[in-house]
Amino acid sequence: MTTMAQESQVVADPPQRAASTNADKRTGMFVRLSGDDKMHAQYWADRRGFPSVNEYVAEAVIEKIRRENQDYELPTLEIARLNQLVDEQKALSSNVANLERVLTSGLDSLLNMTRGSNYLLDDEDGELT
């Protein structure tokens, strides 16, 4: 989700397109869209500062090909979520290590008590030391 400041920046600074500078090297293509899809494409083309819906569609095709090739930048929200999951994994690992330490020391104490080597099991002579 983008903020209003990010959206206004996107509208103010349309993206640089390498394909639009090499217009003579491009070939034509016919795309059929439903009325709703065309309306949405026109809306986003205007919102992002594209000169026409055709330019927007051409950029969308290039972006889709990059995604299929897994050649894309992770959006900020995905990076933040991934970092959150990594932090939770580290916290879980730390908690498991702490539980292991407590369990080990508790079992050591029980074993020492069963051997009779615990200072709490010593005979008392009635005097406080």
Backbone bond lengths (Angstrom), bond angles and torsions (degrees), N, CA, C in turn:
res aa  C-N    CA-C-N  psi(-1)  N-CA   C-N-CA  omega(-1)  CA-C   N-CA-C  phi
1 M - - - 1.438 - - 1.526 107.88 -
2 T 1.307 117.00 132.88 1.454 120.62 -179.31 1.514 110.27 -98.06
3 T 1.303 115.57 154.33 1.449 120.41 177.15 1.520 108.98 -89.25
4 M 1.313 115.92 169.15 1.467 120.54 -179.81 1.525 110.70 -63.21
5 A 1.330 116.89 -35.89 1.466 119.71 179.77 1.524 110.57 -66.50
6 Q 1.341 116.66 -40.02 1.454 119.72 178.95 1.519 110.73 -66.81
7 E 1.352 117.23 -41.17 1.459 120.39 179.79 1.520 111.39 -65.00
8 S 1.334 116.69 -39.86 1.459 118.41 179.90 1.521 110.39 -67.89
9 Q 1.338 117.09 -32.38 1.461 120.06 177.54 1.523 109.84 -68.35
10 V 1.326 116.52 -39.68 1.460 120.08 179.94 1.518 110.29 -64.72
11 V 1.335 116.97 -41.57 1.457 120.21 179.66 1.521 110.45 -67.46
12 A 1.336 116.35 -38.93 1.460 119.89 -177.66 1.528 111.61 -72.44
13 D 1.332 117.24 -34.44 1.459 121.49 -177.50 1.519 110.19 -117.23
14 P 1.349 118.72 87.31 1.460 118.65 179.02 1.514 110.60 -64.31
15 P 1.339 117.25 149.09 1.462 120.23 -176.30 1.515 112.06 -67.01
16 Q 1.323 114.45 149.42 1.459 120.20 176.51 1.518 108.27 -79.16
17 R 1.290 117.28 131.45 1.456 121.76 -177.43 1.519 109.63 -117.09
18 A 1.330 115.57 122.48 1.455 119.86 177.62 1.526 109.91 -72.63
19 A 1.315 117.41 -31.20 1.464 120.76 -177.39 1.523 111.86 -67.46
20 S 1.332 117.53 -33.10 1.464 119.51 -177.76 1.529 111.34 -71.67
21 T 1.328 118.24 -25.08 1.460 119.84 178.36 1.519 111.64 -79.46
22 N 1.332 116.52 -22.33 1.461 121.33 179.51 1.527 110.00 -108.25
23 A 1.322 116.96 48.80 1.457 121.90 -174.72 1.522 111.77 -62.99
24 D 1.333 118.19 -29.66 1.458 120.00 -178.67 1.525 112.09 -72.14
25 K 1.332 119.24 -19.07 1.459 122.01 -178.77 1.527 112.17 -91.77
26 R 1.299 118.66 -6.91 1.457 121.45 -177.54 1.518 110.33 -87.67
27 T 1.336 115.13 151.16 1.461 120.07 176.15 1.518 109.04 -110.75
28 G 1.311 115.75 157.35 1.456 121.09 -178.36 1.515 112.27 -78.10
29 M 1.339 114.57 157.77 1.453 120.70 179.71 1.520 107.56 -154.15
30 F 1.313 116.72 144.67 1.453 121.65 -179.91 1.522 108.55 -105.60
31 V 1.329 116.66 128.90 1.461 121.69 -179.79 1.515 108.41 -123.24
32 R 1.330 115.86 132.00 1.459 120.87 177.71 1.527 108.08 -104.15
33 L 1.320 115.92 125.82 1.461 121.76 178.49 1.514 108.94 -126.64
34 S 1.322 116.65 152.92 1.461 120.09 172.62 1.525 108.16 -70.62
35 G 1.306 115.87 165.05 1.469 120.05 -179.52 1.512 112.67 -59.22
36 D 1.344 115.70 -41.41 1.473 119.90 179.25 1.526 111.15 -65.66
37 D 1.333 116.40 -43.87 1.464 119.70 -179.56 1.526 110.99 -63.81
38 K 1.326 116.89 -39.55 1.460 120.15 178.93 1.520 110.42 -65.47
39 M 1.326 115.86 -40.09 1.467 120.16 178.85 1.536 110.42 -64.08
40 H 1.332 116.71 -42.30 1.460 120.06 178.56 1.531 110.72 -66.68
41 A 1.317 117.12 -40.82 1.472 120.65 178.52 1.527 110.23 -62.86
42 Q 1.323 117.06 -41.08 1.466 120.79 178.39 1.523 110.68 -64.13
43 Y 1.336 115.72 -42.58 1.469 120.41 178.93 1.524 110.63 -59.23
44 W 1.350 117.21 -49.32 1.459 120.14 -177.19 1.521 112.15 -72.29
45 A 1.319 117.20 -31.17 1.465 119.43 175.73 1.530 109.62 -64.07
46 D 1.325 116.57 -43.76 1.473 119.89 177.37 1.521 110.74 -65.99
47 R 1.320 116.51 -41.82 1.463 121.53 -176.91 1.533 111.48 -65.29
48 R 1.316 117.49 -37.61 1.458 121.85 -178.60 1.527 113.28 -89.02
49 G 1.294 117.84 -3.20 1.454 120.45 174.83 1.515 114.87 85.68
50 F 1.317 118.01 23.36 1.462 120.81 176.89 1.529 108.89 -79.06
51 P 1.326 118.01 144.91 1.464 119.80 -179.29 1.529 113.12 -70.09
52 S 1.339 117.77 -24.98 1.467 119.80 179.15 1.519 109.55 -154.43
53 V 1.322 115.45 167.11 1.457 121.19 177.21 1.529 109.13 -65.93
54 N 1.328 117.52 -34.22 1.461 120.62 179.27 1.527 111.29 -60.14
55 E 1.313 117.66 -42.09 1.466 121.33 178.00 1.532 110.15 -63.82
56 Y 1.344 115.68 -40.55 1.459 120.59 179.42 1.529 110.44 -63.82
57 V 1.325 117.01 -44.89 1.461 121.30 179.69 1.527 110.63 -64.83
58 A 1.329 117.71 -40.70 1.460 120.83 178.37 1.529 110.01 -61.64
59 E 1.315 117.34 -43.16 1.468 121.01 177.95 1.526 110.60 -66.03
60 A 1.335 117.67 -36.89 1.465 121.46 178.59 1.519 111.07 -64.53
61 V 1.324 117.35 -39.54 1.470 120.85 178.59 1.526 109.67 -65.01
62 I 1.327 117.00 -43.76 1.470 120.57 179.09 1.529 110.26 -62.17
63 E 1.327 116.94 -42.22 1.461 120.66 179.28 1.524 111.08 -64.87
64 K 1.325 117.82 -40.91 1.460 121.22 179.10 1.527 110.49 -63.95
65 I 1.317 117.66 -39.93 1.468 121.03 178.03 1.532 109.80 -63.70
66 R 1.329 117.72 -40.81 1.466 120.77 177.78 1.527 110.77 -62.53
67 R 1.328 116.88 -40.99 1.462 119.88 178.38 1.514 111.22 -64.67
68 E 1.329 117.10 -41.41 1.467 120.40 177.91 1.523 110.58 -61.77
69 N 1.321 117.63 -35.01 1.463 122.53 178.13 1.525 112.20 -83.24
70 Q 1.320 117.40 0.66 1.466 125.26 -177.16 1.521 111.14 56.68
71 D 1.316 115.99 40.12 1.457 122.81 179.34 1.531 107.98 -115.78
72 Y 1.332 115.69 77.85 1.453 119.64 -177.53 1.519 110.19 -151.94
73 E 1.309 115.38 158.32 1.461 122.25 176.52 1.525 108.54 -83.63
74 L 1.321 116.49 139.89 1.453 119.04 175.77 1.524 109.28 -74.86
75 P 1.319 117.38 132.03 1.459 119.08 176.49 1.531 111.20 -63.75
76 T 1.298 115.49 159.15 1.460 121.89 -175.68 1.522 112.19 -57.95
77 L 1.328 117.75 -40.66 1.456 119.57 -178.91 1.525 111.95 -65.91
78 E 1.308 117.42 -36.80 1.457 119.61 177.77 1.524 111.09 -67.33
79 I 1.311 116.46 -39.30 1.462 120.28 178.09 1.529 109.78 -64.80
80 A 1.326 116.81 -43.40 1.463 120.44 179.67 1.524 110.96 -62.69
81 R 1.324 117.56 -42.22 1.459 121.07 179.22 1.527 110.66 -65.72
82 L 1.307 117.15 -42.03 1.460 120.75 178.31 1.526 110.74 -62.98
83 N 1.327 117.13 -42.30 1.469 120.63 177.13 1.524 111.08 -63.23
84 Q 1.342 116.34 -37.25 1.459 119.80 178.00 1.527 110.42 -63.88
85 L 1.315 116.74 -43.11 1.462 119.73 178.82 1.524 111.78 -64.83
86 V 1.325 117.35 -38.14 1.465 120.79 177.48 1.528 109.89 -64.65
87 D 1.333 117.61 -42.84 1.468 120.88 178.20 1.526 111.18 -62.16
88 E 1.336 116.39 -41.57 1.466 119.61 179.09 1.529 110.74 -64.94
89 Q 1.315 116.57 -37.18 1.464 120.35 177.82 1.529 110.48 -64.58
90 K 1.332 117.59 -41.29 1.470 120.98 177.70 1.526 110.55 -63.88
91 A 1.335 117.28 -42.27 1.461 120.73 179.46 1.527 110.53 -63.83
92 L 1.328 116.38 -41.72 1.457 120.37 178.63 1.524 110.87 -63.05
93 S 1.315 116.93 -41.44 1.467 121.08 178.48 1.526 110.59 -62.78
94 S 1.315 116.65 -41.69 1.466 121.03 178.53 1.526 110.95 -64.56
95 N 1.326 117.48 -41.41 1.461 120.92 178.78 1.526 111.48 -64.13
96 V 1.318 116.47 -41.02 1.464 119.87 178.81 1.533 110.09 -64.62
97 A 1.330 117.37 -40.26 1.466 120.19 178.22 1.527 110.64 -63.48
98 N 1.335 117.45 -40.49 1.464 120.93 178.28 1.531 111.06 -64.90
99 L 1.333 116.52 -42.54 1.465 119.47 178.35 1.519 111.13 -64.01
100 E 1.316 116.77 -38.39 1.464 120.49 177.65 1.529 110.68 -62.38
101 R 1.333 116.57 -43.09 1.456 120.67 -179.61 1.531 110.80 -64.25
102 V 1.338 117.97 -43.69 1.463 121.60 -179.89 1.526 110.23 -64.58
103 L 1.324 116.49 -44.07 1.459 120.22 -179.36 1.524 111.24 -64.05
104 T 1.306 116.94 -42.52 1.462 120.96 179.53 1.527 110.88 -63.70
105 S 1.320 117.59 -45.45 1.473 119.35 179.95 1.520 111.03 -67.64
106 G 1.318 118.28 -34.86 1.467 120.69 177.16 1.516 111.88 -66.01
107 L 1.335 116.27 -43.33 1.463 118.87 177.88 1.527 111.45 -66.70
108 D 1.329 117.65 -36.39 1.467 120.03 175.57 1.521 111.13 -61.57
109 S 1.320 116.45 -41.05 1.471 120.06 178.34 1.516 111.03 -63.66
110 L 1.329 117.26 -42.51 1.470 119.78 178.73 1.527 111.56 -64.37
111 L 1.328 116.84 -41.14 1.460 119.60 178.25 1.525 111.15 -64.23
112 N 1.310 116.91 -40.82 1.468 120.11 177.85 1.523 111.01 -63.95
113 M 1.328 117.55 -36.29 1.465 120.28 178.59 1.526 110.68 -67.99
114 T 1.325 117.11 -39.52 1.469 118.29 -179.70 1.517 112.04 -70.42
115 R 1.322 118.21 -25.85 1.463 121.91 176.39 1.527 111.51 -78.52
116 G 1.317 116.06 -17.88 1.459 119.81 -179.33 1.505 112.49 86.61
117 S 1.308 118.45 16.29 1.458 120.29 -177.68 1.528 111.71 -100.25
118 N 1.311 116.53 26.42 1.446 120.27 -178.84 1.525 109.10 -99.55
119 Y 1.305 117.88 136.00 1.465 121.33 -179.32 1.525 111.53 -65.77
120 L 1.325 117.40 -21.09 1.464 119.41 179.85 1.529 111.84 -74.06
121 L 1.315 117.56 -18.43 1.460 121.21 -179.65 1.527 113.18 -93.43
122 D 1.319 117.89 0.73 1.460 120.72 179.07 1.522 110.28 -65.61
123 D 1.320 116.35 150.44 1.475 121.80 177.96 1.514 109.20 -67.69
124 E 1.312 114.85 141.90 1.444 119.43 178.24 1.526 109.39 -100.70
125 D 1.328 115.12 143.39 1.453 118.88 177.54 1.530 111.18 -105.92
126 G 1.315 116.42 7.55 1.448 120.28 176.82 1.505 114.64 91.01
127 E 1.317 118.90 -7.78 1.443 121.01 -179.17 1.516 110.47 -100.09
128 L 1.309 114.75 146.09 1.466 120.52 177.62 1.516 108.92 -90.89
129 T 1.281 115.98 134.59 1.458 117.65 179.16 1.500 110.73 -116.16
